[in-house]
């Protein structure tokens, strides 16, 4: 079946790093644009980073220079490397896959940045 499963979230200190992973199954992964979104309590969901099927990347201004999105088509995986984390990065992070009519979401993984 079609599924995205995130992992790698957790509690980290300000200035620290985390690497989120998203494993895709049941899709022709290489055709999909892959995105990471996040949603903090009381806030709207926002696009954090995206990578197209061709490998082009885009980042929210708030994370540019700190986060890196990448994909490994051979492993059906997308990653979000998060460095220099700030308390305002605290949110549930969601993996998303889009191709044509298909719009698939993972279950989310909690990232908490706190001292």
N, C-alpha and C positions, 0 to 999 in steps of 0.2 A: 504494500500500500504506500501511498504518498505520505511522506513524513519528513519534518525537520526537527532535529533534536539538538538543543544548545547545551553546552557545558562550559565550565571554567569560571563561573561567577563565584562571588564570595566577598569576604570582608578584607579590605586592604587599607593601609594608612595613606594619608595624603602624600603625594609624591611617589607613591608606589606604582606597580605595574600589574596588569592582568592580561591574559590571553584568552579570549573567548573563542570557542569552536562551535561550528554548526555542521552536523552530518546530515546529508540529504539522501533519501532513498525513494524509489518509485518514480523518479523523474529522469528525463534525459538532461542531466545536470548542466552539461556544457552549453546548452541553449538558453539557460535562464540567467536573467539579471539577478544578482544577489545583493541584498541590502541588510544593514543593521539599523533598527529603530530602538528608541528607548522611551520610557514613560515613567516620570517621577510622580509621586503622590500629589494630586491637585494640579498637575500640569498636563498639557496636551502631548500626545505622542509626537515625536519628532524623528526625522531621518537623521541618523548620525553619519553614516557612510554607505556608499554604494559602489558596486563594481559590475560592469556590463559583461556580456558574454565575450566581448572582445578585449576585456582587461582594462578598460578605462575606469578611472576611479574619481569619486567626488566625496567631499567631506563638508559637514556643517562647520561654519566659521568657529564655533565654540570648541571644536576638537581638532581643527586643522593644525598640523605640526606635531600633535601628540598621539593621534590614533592612526593606525594603518590597517586597511582592509586588504585581504588577499584571498586568492582561491587556488585550489588544487583540483583540477578537473579529473585527474587520474584517481583521486581519492574521494570525489564527490564531497569536498569539504570547503567551507569558507571560514575565514578567521578574522578576528578583530583584535589586533595588538593595541593595548591601551597603556600608555606611559604618562608619567607626570600627572597622575590622577588627582582630581580635586573633589572636595565634598559635593559640589554641584553636579558631578558625574553620577551621583547615586541615583539609581533607577533600575527598573526591570528592562533588560535588553532582549530584544526579539530579533530573530533571524527571519528573513522574508525572501521568497523566491517568486519571480514573475516571468511569465512567457505567454504572450497572447492572452487568452481568457483565464489562464491559470494564475492564481494568486494564493500562495501557500505560506502559512505562518507557523513558527515554532511555538513552544509552550512558554518561552521566556526563561531567563536566568537572572537572579538578583545580583546586582553589584552595589556594594555599600562601601563608600569611602569615608572613613571616620577615624579620628584619633582617640 
